[in-house]
Amino acid sequence: MASKKGPGLRIKTEVIIILVFFLSFIVWSVKKCSAKKQSYTSADTEHNTPSENPKAESPSSSSPTEGVNAPIIKTVYATKLYVSIDGLKLRRGPTVDSPFIARLPLFDELIFLNEVSDSTDIISLAEGIEANEPWVKVRNRQGMEGWVYGAGVHYYKMKYPGLE
């Protein structure tokens, strides 16, 4: 008599095939990752090995300031803001009562110094136009640091809406 193969055997075969594919993928990815890591490691060791030139190794022939004064390059990312109200005042502190340092022209480029006041102030910018914004610490092109009212700066060169 012939024995019938039931659905249980078919499911087991499918699971085994899926597991084989999964394990093959894992083995392949581990090989790729370790090959990439090995290439990075070999590139680092090649870069850090001393030169084979014997003159460079002797202290008498090399200058003492050769490696000491090498410039350090540091990338600093800064957020640019633009003045959106002509004559915006750059102030010493984050209040209207603080003395102002300079008046900033429209579209003047400022650097955001990652400080914002904890509270907001309601200030009348023109008749019928009020803004409720925090104060923002910035630096202008001349290197002066101070605080400006948040409504007076924007990420794009645009004039504050409603002001002429």
MDTraj code that builds the backbone (N, CA, C; nanometers):
import mdtraj as md
import numpy as np

residues = "MET ALA SER LYS LYS GLY PRO GLY LEU ARG ILE LYS THR GLU VAL ILE ILE ILE LEU VAL PHE PHE LEU SER PHE ILE VAL TRP SER VAL LYS LYS CYS SER ALA LYS LYS GLN SER TYR THR SER ALA ASP THR GLU HIS ASN THR PRO SER GLU ASN PRO LYS ALA GLU SER PRO SER SER SER SER PRO THR GLU GLY VAL ASN ALA PRO ILE ILE LYS THR VAL TYR ALA THR LYS LEU TYR VAL SER ILE ASP GLY LEU LYS LEU ARG ARG GLY PRO THR VAL ASP SER PRO PHE ILE ALA ARG LEU PRO LEU PHE ASP GLU LEU ILE PHE LEU ASN GLU VAL SER ASP SER THR ASP ILE ILE SER LEU ALA GLU GLY ILE GLU ALA ASN GLU PRO TRP VAL LYS VAL ARG ASN ARG GLN GLY MET GLU GLY TRP VAL TYR GLY ALA GLY VAL HIS TYR TYR LYS MET LYS TYR PRO GLY LEU GLU".split()
xyz = np.array([
    [0.0825, -0.1173, 0.0000],
    [0.0000, 0.0000, 0.0000],
    [0.0870, 0.1238, 0.0000],
    [0.0377, 0.2183, -0.0699],
    [0.1119, 0.3440, -0.0805],
    [0.0748, 0.4335, 0.0370],
    [0.1743, 0.4945, 0.0935],
    [0.1455, 0.5859, 0.2057],
    [0.1243, 0.7260, 0.1511],
    [0.0281, 0.7959, 0.2114],
    [-0.0041, 0.9311, 0.1657],
    [0.0784, 1.0320, 0.2449],
    [0.1286, 1.1300, 0.1737],
    [0.2020, 1.2380, 0.2396],
    [0.1012, 1.3449, 0.2778],
    [0.0944, 1.3745, 0.4046],
    [-0.0032, 1.4711, 0.4529],
    [0.0500, 1.6136, 0.4474],
    [-0.0346, 1.7081, 0.4862],
    [0.0056, 1.8488, 0.4842],
    [0.1152, 1.8804, 0.5857],
    [0.1302, 1.7970, 0.6875],
    [0.2332, 1.8204, 0.7890],
    [0.3730, 1.8109, 0.7314],
    [0.3958, 1.7172, 0.6406],
    [0.5271, 1.7004, 0.5788],
    [0.5602, 1.8182, 0.4883],
    [0.4598, 1.8697, 0.4168],
    [0.4798, 1.9831, 0.3277],
    [0.5200, 2.1079, 0.4084],
    [0.4566, 2.1302, 0.5234],
    [0.4885, 2.2462, 0.6081],
    [0.6303, 2.2345, 0.6621],
    [0.6695, 2.1146, 0.7042],
    [0.8053, 2.0945, 0.7553],
    [0.9086, 2.1244, 0.6469],
    [0.8819, 2.0833, 0.5243],
    [0.9736, 2.1082, 0.4133],
    [0.9865, 2.2584, 0.3866],
    [0.8749, 2.3301, 0.3895],
    [0.8791, 2.4756, 0.3672],
    [0.9578, 2.5458, 0.4769],
    [0.9390, 2.5039, 0.6006],
    [1.0118, 2.5642, 0.7128],
    [1.1609, 2.5381, 0.6989],
    [1.1979, 2.4180, 0.6602],
    [1.3399, 2.3844, 0.6432],
    [1.4011, 2.4684, 0.5319],
    [1.3305, 2.4852, 0.4210],
    [1.3815, 2.5663, 0.3093],
    [1.3991, 2.7116, 0.3528],
    [1.3018, 2.7651, 0.4251],
    [1.3121, 2.9041, 0.4734],
    [1.4294, 2.9194, 0.5690],
    [1.4477, 2.8236, 0.6593],
    [1.5606, 2.8296, 0.7528],
    [1.6948, 2.8235, 0.6798],
    [1.7043, 2.7410, 0.5766],
    [1.8285, 2.7319, 0.4989],
    [1.8588, 2.8661, 0.4321],
    [1.7578, 2.9294, 0.3710],
    [1.7790, 3.0613, 0.3105],
    [1.8193, 3.1647, 0.4151],
    [1.7536, 3.1623, 0.5278],
    [1.7835, 3.2581, 0.6350],
    [1.9267, 3.2411, 0.6856],
    [1.9664, 3.1176, 0.7122],
    [2.1027, 3.0927, 0.7600],
    [2.2064, 3.1293, 0.6535],
    [2.1758, 3.1020, 0.5274],
    [2.2674, 3.1402, 0.4191],
    [2.2848, 3.2919, 0.4144],
    [2.1760, 3.3637, 0.4306],
    [2.1829, 3.5101, 0.4316],
    [2.2661, 3.5602, 0.5493],
    [2.2485, 3.5030, 0.6665],
    [2.3249, 3.5435, 0.7850],
    [2.4740, 3.5201, 0.7622],
    [2.5097, 3.4038, 0.7113],
    [2.6511, 3.3728, 0.6854],
    [2.7080, 3.4700, 0.5830],
    [2.6350, 3.4961, 0.4762],
    [2.6810, 3.5898, 0.3728],
    [2.7013, 3.7304, 0.4299],
    [2.6058, 3.7787, 0.5099],
    [2.6164, 3.9152, 0.5632],
    [2.7307, 3.9281, 0.6636],
    [2.7546, 3.8251, 0.7428],
    [2.8666, 3.8296, 0.8377],
    [2.9988, 3.8363, 0.7620],
    [3.0112, 3.7597, 0.6543],
    [3.1342, 3.7641, 0.5749],
    [3.1550, 3.9025, 0.5141],
    [3.0489, 3.9619, 0.4616],
    [3.0593, 4.0955, 0.4008],
    [3.0982, 4.2000, 0.5048],
    [3.0362, 4.1949, 0.6206],
    [3.0647, 4.2945, 0.7247],
    [3.2067, 4.2814, 0.7766],
    [3.2527, 4.1590, 0.7974],
    [3.3885, 4.1439, 0.8482],
    [3.4910, 4.1793, 0.7412],
    [3.4598, 4.1597, 0.6138],
    [3.5512, 4.2004, 0.5073],
    [3.5630, 4.3522, 0.5035],
    [3.4518, 4.4228, 0.5207],
    [3.4535, 4.5689, 0.5214],
    [3.5302, 4.6200, 0.6428],
    [3.5076, 4.5574, 0.7587],
    [3.5774, 4.5971, 0.8810],
    [3.7275, 4.5743, 0.8649],
    [3.7631, 4.4636, 0.8029],
    [3.9037, 4.4326, 0.7828],
    [3.9689, 4.5341, 0.6889],
    [3.8972, 4.5794, 0.5855],
    [3.9545, 4.6784, 0.4941],
    [3.9734, 4.8121, 0.5651],
    [3.8802, 4.8493, 0.6535],
    [3.8969, 4.9724, 0.7311],
    [4.0157, 4.9607, 0.8260],
    [4.0297, 4.8458, 0.8898],
    [4.1392, 4.8258, 0.9838],
    [4.2729, 4.8295, 0.9119],
    [4.2827, 4.7664, 0.7955],
    [4.4093, 4.7665, 0.7222],
    [4.4425, 4.9062, 0.6709],
    [4.3422, 4.9833, 0.6329],
    [4.3671, 5.1201, 0.5879],
    [4.4177, 5.2058, 0.7031],
    [4.3648, 5.1858, 0.8228],
    [4.4109, 5.2608, 0.9395],
    [4.5539, 5.2248, 0.9759],
    [4.5882, 5.0968, 0.9714],
    [4.7236, 5.0572, 1.0073],
    [4.8237, 5.1059, 0.9037],
    [4.7861, 5.1087, 0.7762],
    [4.8759, 5.1622, 0.6742],
    [4.9000, 5.3102, 0.6961],
    [4.7987, 5.3799, 0.7368],
    [4.8089, 5.5243, 0.7592],
    [4.8937, 5.5567, 0.8821],
    [4.8898, 5.4708, 0.9830],
    [4.9580, 5.4985, 1.1090],
    [5.0967, 5.4376, 1.1191],
    [5.1402, 5.3573, 1.0230],
    [5.2724, 5.2969, 1.0316],
    [5.3778, 5.3997, 0.9960],
    [5.4935, 5.3954, 1.0643],
    [5.6003, 5.4904, 1.0319],
    [5.6588, 5.4600, 0.8951],
    [5.7131, 5.5612, 0.8327],
    [5.7714, 5.5421, 0.6999],
    [5.8970, 5.4574, 0.7100],
    [5.9306, 5.3939, 0.6004],
    [6.0470, 5.3069, 0.6003],
    [6.1745, 5.3828, 0.5678],
    [6.1662, 5.5124, 0.5567],
    [6.2825, 5.5948, 0.5303],
    [6.3619, 5.6094, 0.6596],
    [6.4869, 5.5624, 0.6667],
    [6.5635, 5.5701, 0.7913],
    [6.5948, 5.7141, 0.8313],
    [6.6039, 5.8065, 0.7359],
    [6.6312, 5.9452, 0.7710],
    [6.5172, 6.0049, 0.8525],
    [6.3960, 5.9693, 0.8209],
    [6.2810, 6.0244, 0.8918],
    [6.2761, 5.9749, 1.0357],
    [6.3357, 5.8575, 1.0622],
    [6.3310, 5.8031, 1.1969],
    [6.4397, 5.8602, 1.2858],
    [6.5472, 5.9084, 1.2292],
    [6.6546, 5.9608, 1.3128],
    [6.6179, 6.0993, 1.3632],
    [6.6352, 6.1247, 1.4937],
    [6.5953, 6.2527, 1.5509],
    [6.6824, 6.3685, 1.5054],
    [6.8050, 6.3421, 1.4605],
    [6.8936, 6.4513, 1.4227],
    [6.8522, 6.5174, 1.2915],
    [6.7918, 6.4419, 1.2009],
    [6.7589, 6.4990, 1.0712],
    [6.6178, 6.5564, 1.0638],
    [6.5308, 6.5244, 1.1581],
    [6.3946, 6.5774, 1.1518],
    [6.3836, 6.7027, 1.2369],
    [6.3010, 6.7947, 1.1897],
    [6.2838, 6.9188, 1.2655],
    [6.1931, 6.8927, 1.3853],
    [6.2158, 6.9588, 1.4985],
    [6.1379, 6.9312, 1.6191],
    [5.9928, 6.9788, 1.6101],
    [5.9627, 7.0717, 1.5206],
    [5.8259, 7.1241, 1.5133],
    [5.7463, 7.0617, 1.4001],
    [5.7977, 6.9566, 1.3406],
    [5.7341, 6.8981, 1.2238],
    [5.5928, 6.8463, 1.2535],
    [5.5732, 6.7669, 1.3545],
    [5.4426, 6.7104, 1.3850],
    [5.3678, 6.7870, 1.4920],
    [5.4356, 6.8759, 1.5614],
    [5.3742, 6.9461, 1.6738],
    [5.2794, 7.0554, 1.6272],
    [5.3167, 7.1298, 1.5243],
    [5.2374, 7.2440, 1.4804],
    [5.1413, 7.2111, 1.3669],
    [5.1087, 7.0856, 1.3504],
    [5.0150, 7.0488, 1.2448],
    [4.8782, 7.1087, 1.2767],
    [4.8151, 7.1714, 1.1786],
    [4.6855, 7.2347, 1.2063],
    [4.5774, 7.1301, 1.2330],
    [4.4914, 7.1619, 1.3260],
    [4.3786, 7.0753, 1.3572],
    [4.2563, 7.1356, 1.2904],
    [4.1951, 7.0593, 1.2037],
    [4.0783, 7.1079, 1.1312],
    [3.9543, 7.0619, 1.2069],
    [3.8743, 7.1568, 1.2451],
    [3.7521, 7.1267, 1.3193],
    [3.6351, 7.1870, 1.2432],
    [3.5389, 7.1045, 1.2085],
    [3.4215, 7.1520, 1.1367],
    [3.3169, 7.1955, 1.2375],
    [3.2741, 7.3193, 1.2247],
    [3.1722, 7.3727, 1.3136],
    [3.0502, 7.4060, 1.2289],
    [2.9388, 7.3492, 1.2657],
    [2.8151, 7.3768, 1.1953],
    [2.7400, 7.4852, 1.2702],
    [2.6957, 7.5860, 1.1981],
    [2.6248, 7.6972, 1.2598],
    [2.4933, 7.7199, 1.1864],
    [2.3910, 7.7502, 1.2637],
    [2.2614, 7.7809, 1.2051],
    [2.2568, 7.9287, 1.1732],
    [2.2262, 7.9593, 1.0481],
    [2.2176, 8.0992, 1.0067],
    [2.0752, 8.1487, 1.0246],
    [2.0643, 8.2702, 1.0726],
    [1.9366, 8.3390, 1.0820],
    [1.9506, 8.4708, 1.0078],
    [1.8404, 8.5230, 0.9582],
    [1.8420, 8.6499, 0.8864],
    [1.7474, 8.7478, 0.9552],
    [1.7884, 8.8734, 0.9599],
    [1.7068, 8.9781, 1.0209],
    [1.5854, 9.0011, 0.9322],
    [1.4660, 8.9949, 0.9922],
    [1.3427, 9.0129, 0.9147],
    [1.2711, 9.1439, 0.9486],
    [1.3272, 9.2220, 1.0415],
    [1.2731, 9.3537, 1.0764],
    [1.3876, 9.4538, 1.0658],
    [1.3731, 9.5523, 0.9791],
    [1.4788, 9.6516, 0.9592],
    [1.5007, 9.7310, 1.0878],
    [1.6270, 9.7448, 1.1283],
    [1.6607, 9.8204, 1.2484],
    [1.6446, 9.7406, 1.3770],
    [1.6418, 9.6082, 1.3679],
    [1.6297, 9.5222, 1.4856],
    [1.7464, 9.5499, 1.5800],
    [1.7177, 9.5587, 1.7089],
    [1.8214, 9.5919, 1.8065],
    [1.8864, 9.4653, 1.8620],
    [2.0186, 9.4654, 1.8590],
    [2.0980, 9.3606, 1.9221],
    [2.1234, 9.4075, 2.0643],
    [2.0763, 9.3321, 2.1637],
    [2.0822, 9.3757, 2.3037],
    [2.1778, 9.2896, 2.3850],
    [2.2216, 9.3456, 2.4983],
    [2.3123, 9.2737, 2.5888],
    [2.2429, 9.1588, 2.6617],
    [2.1161, 9.1719, 2.6894],
    [2.0416, 9.0691, 2.7618],
    [1.9088, 9.0411, 2.6949],
    [1.8390, 8.9371, 2.7397],
    [1.7132, 8.8973, 2.6765],
    [1.5902, 8.9706, 2.7312],
    [1.5991, 9.1027, 2.7407],
    [1.4838, 9.1828, 2.7833],
    [1.4805, 9.3125, 2.7042],
    [1.3644, 9.3754, 2.7030],
    [1.3493, 9.5040, 2.6353],
    [1.4275, 9.6120, 2.7098],
    [1.4455, 9.5958, 2.8399],
    [1.5159, 9.6947, 2.9214],
    [1.6676, 9.6883, 2.9064],
    [1.7214, 9.5826, 2.8487],
    [1.8669, 9.5701, 2.8319],
    [1.9170, 9.6734, 2.7318],
    [2.0358, 9.7288, 2.7571],
    [2.0907, 9.8255, 2.6608],
    [2.1220, 9.7567, 2.5277],
    [2.1024, 9.8316, 2.4189],
    [2.1290, 9.7692, 2.2894],
    [2.2709, 9.8000, 2.2433],
    [2.3267, 9.7036, 2.1723],
    [2.4648, 9.7099, 2.1240],
    [2.4691, 9.7696, 1.9841],
    [2.3766, 9.7260, 1.8994],
    [2.3769, 9.7705, 1.7596],
    [2.2376, 9.7565, 1.7006],
    [2.2147, 9.8303, 1.5920],
    [2.0929, 9.8139, 1.5117],
    [2.1316, 9.7318, 1.3893],
    [2.0517, 9.6324, 1.3614],
    [2.0833, 9.5402, 1.2529],
    [1.9992, 9.5717, 1.1294],
    [2.0629, 9.5771, 1.0130],
    [1.9878, 9.6051, 0.8899],
    [1.9067, 9.4827, 0.8454],
    [1.8071, 9.5079, 0.7633],
    [1.7220, 9.4023, 0.7097],
    [1.8069, 9.3019, 0.6317],
    [1.7796, 9.1756, 0.6487],
    [1.8465, 9.0625, 0.5831],
    [1.9919, 9.0442, 0.6255],
    [2.0334, 9.1051, 0.7357],
    [2.1687, 9.0841, 0.7869],
    [2.1798, 8.9392, 0.8345],
    [2.2918, 8.8747, 0.8046],
    [2.3110, 8.7347, 0.8418],
    [2.3633, 8.7258, 0.9846],
    [2.3004, 8.6395, 1.0643],
    [2.3395, 8.6184, 1.2033],
    [2.3663, 8.4700, 1.2253],
    [2.4456, 8.4397, 1.3267],
    [2.4716, 8.3014, 1.3653],
    [2.3969, 8.2741, 1.4954],
    [2.3145, 8.1706, 1.4952],
    [2.2394, 8.1308, 1.6143],
    [2.3349, 8.0619, 1.7108],
    [2.3377, 8.1068, 1.8380],
    [2.4301, 8.0538, 1.9375],
    [2.3654, 7.9500, 2.0299],
    [2.2592, 7.8889, 1.9870],
    [2.1919, 7.7801, 2.0583],
    [2.1424, 7.8177, 2.1974],
    [2.1022, 7.9416, 2.2154],
    [2.0416, 7.9846, 2.3411],
    [1.9135, 8.0597, 2.3107],
    [1.8094, 8.0244, 2.3838],
    [1.6796, 8.0897, 2.3710],
    [1.6305, 8.1172, 2.5120],
    [1.5659, 8.2323, 2.5317],
    [1.5157, 8.2656, 2.6649],
    [1.4066, 8.1671, 2.7069],
    [1.3921, 8.1505, 2.8383],
    [1.2934, 8.0565, 2.8912],
    [1.1505, 8.1045, 2.8712],
    [1.1315, 8.2347, 2.8728],
    [0.9962, 8.2894, 2.8625],
    [0.9818, 8.3689, 2.7329],
    [0.8577, 8.4017, 2.7009],
    [0.8309, 8.4827, 2.5825],
    [0.7819, 8.6202, 2.6258],
    [0.7976, 8.7182, 2.5383],
    [0.7495, 8.8542, 2.5628],
    [0.6531, 8.8920, 2.4515],
    [0.5497, 8.9650, 2.4895],
    [0.4572, 9.0187, 2.3895],
    [0.5020, 9.1605, 2.3589],
    [0.5401, 9.1838, 2.2342],
    [0.5904, 9.3146, 2.1925],
    [0.5099, 9.3611, 2.0720],
    [0.4732, 9.4886, 2.0732],
    [0.4021, 9.5485, 1.9611],
    [0.5048, 9.5903, 1.8564],
    [0.4989, 9.5293, 1.7401],
    [0.5940, 9.5585, 1.6330],
    [0.5493, 9.6777, 1.5495],
    [0.4219, 9.6939, 1.5351],
    [0.3624, 9.8061, 1.4621],
    [0.2185, 9.8165, 1.5105],
    [0.1492, 9.9157, 1.4627],
    [0.0107, 9.9316, 1.5064],
    [-0.0722, 9.8126, 1.4588],
    [-0.1282, 9.7409, 1.5543],
    [-0.2099, 9.6245, 1.5231],
    [-0.1319, 9.4958, 1.5044],
    [0.0003, 9.4991, 1.5151],
    [0.0817, 9.3783, 1.4980],
    [0.1581, 9.3526, 1.6272],
    [0.1222, 9.2434, 1.6950],
    [0.1913, 9.2029, 1.8167],
    [0.2514, 9.0649, 1.7953],
    [0.3638, 9.0419, 1.8614],
    [0.4284, 8.9111, 1.8525],
    [0.4552, 8.8610, 1.9939],
    [0.4445, 8.7319, 2.0125],
    [0.4725, 8.6676, 2.1404],
    [0.5836, 8.5658, 2.1164],
    [0.7070, 8.6091, 2.1303],
    [0.8233, 8.5270, 2.0951],
    [0.9275, 8.5303, 2.2065],
    [1.0171, 8.4309, 2.2100],
    [1.1298, 8.4347, 2.3040],
    [1.2437, 8.5188, 2.2468],
    [1.3457, 8.5402, 2.3272],
    [1.4669, 8.6089, 2.2833],
    [1.5675, 8.5038, 2.2383],
    [1.6478, 8.5383, 2.1385],
    [1.7418, 8.4450, 2.0773],
    [1.8818, 8.5047, 2.0835],
    [1.9792, 8.4240, 2.1264],
    [2.1179, 8.4722, 2.1325],
    [2.1849, 8.4479, 1.9976],
    [2.2483, 8.5550, 1.9439],
    [2.3089, 8.5489, 1.8108],
    [2.4440, 8.6204, 1.8095],
    [2.5173, 8.5991, 1.6989],
    [2.6427, 8.6711, 1.6734],
    [2.6336, 8.7266, 1.5322],
    [2.6707, 8.8544, 1.5150],
    [2.6661, 8.9124, 1.3804],
    [2.8015, 8.8970, 1.3119],
    [2.8139, 8.9490, 1.1908],
    [2.9378, 8.9330, 1.1126],
    [3.0574, 9.0022, 1.1766],
    [3.0318, 9.1064, 1.2526],
    [3.1406, 9.1788, 1.3179],
    [3.1864, 9.1084, 1.4458],
    [3.1211, 9.0009, 1.4836],
    [3.1604, 8.9244, 1.6013],
    [3.0907, 8.9674, 1.7292],
    [2.9991, 9.0627, 1.7201],
    [2.9264, 9.1065, 1.8389],
    [2.8202, 9.0030, 1.8746],
    [2.8177, 8.9631, 2.0017],
    [2.7185, 8.8683, 2.0495],
    [2.6148, 8.9414, 2.1321],
    [2.4904, 8.8992, 2.1188],
    [2.3837, 8.9603, 2.1957],
    [2.2528, 8.8888, 2.1711],
    [2.1452, 8.9505, 2.2198],
    [2.0120, 8.8924, 2.2118],
    [1.9242, 8.9750, 2.1190],
    [1.8443, 8.9070, 2.0381],
    [1.7459, 8.9737, 1.9528],
    [1.6096, 8.9115, 1.9806],
    [1.5059, 8.9896, 1.9532],
    [1.3704, 8.9387, 1.9716],
    [1.3414, 8.8350, 1.8636],
    [1.2842, 8.7227, 1.9020],
    [1.2631, 8.6099, 1.8117],
    [1.1816, 8.6403, 1.6880],
    [1.0892, 8.7365, 1.6967],
    [1.0082, 8.7711, 1.5798],
    [1.0906, 8.8450, 1.4754],
    [1.2051, 8.8968, 1.5143],
    [1.2873, 8.9754, 1.4232],
    [1.3862, 8.8964, 1.3416],
    [1.3907, 8.7649, 1.3612],
    [1.4828, 8.6810, 1.2839],
    [1.4061, 8.5648, 1.2226],
    [1.4606, 8.5144, 1.1123],
    [1.3967, 8.4032, 1.0419],
    [1.5049, 8.3205, 0.9742],
    [1.4722, 8.1955, 0.9409],
    [1.5674, 8.1075, 0.8731],
    [1.5883, 8.1455, 0.7271],
    [1.4958, 8.2203, 0.6700],
    [1.5045, 8.2618, 0.5302],
    [1.5068, 8.4132, 0.5224],
    [1.5613, 8.4653, 0.4128],
    [1.5615, 8.6103, 0.3923],
    [1.4211, 8.6530, 0.3541],
    [1.3468, 8.6978, 0.4523],
    [1.2112, 8.7447, 0.4274],
    [1.1779, 8.8551, 0.5263],
    [1.0970, 8.9482, 0.4814],
    [1.0553, 9.0582, 0.5667],
    [0.9395, 9.0104, 0.6535],
    [0.9335, 9.0582, 0.7783],
    [0.8263, 9.0181, 0.8689],
    [0.6926, 9.0573, 0.8072],
    [0.5970, 8.9656, 0.8003],
    [0.4682, 8.9949, 0.7356],
    [0.3924, 9.1079, 0.8060],
    [0.3448, 9.2026, 0.7282],
    [0.2652, 9.3126, 0.7817],
    [0.3439, 9.4384, 0.8102],
    [0.4763, 9.4299, 0.8099],
    [0.5594, 9.5488, 0.8327],
    [0.6022, 9.6070, 0.6992],
    [0.6016, 9.7391, 0.6917],
    [0.6408, 9.8039, 0.5652],
    [0.7803, 9.8581, 0.5714],
])
top = md.Topology()
chain = top.add_chain()
for i, resn in enumerate(residues, 1):
    res = top.add_residue(resn, chain, resSeq=i)
    for name in ("N", "CA", "C"):
        top.add_atom(name, md.element.get_by_symbol(name[0]), res)
traj = md.Trajectory(xyz[None], top)
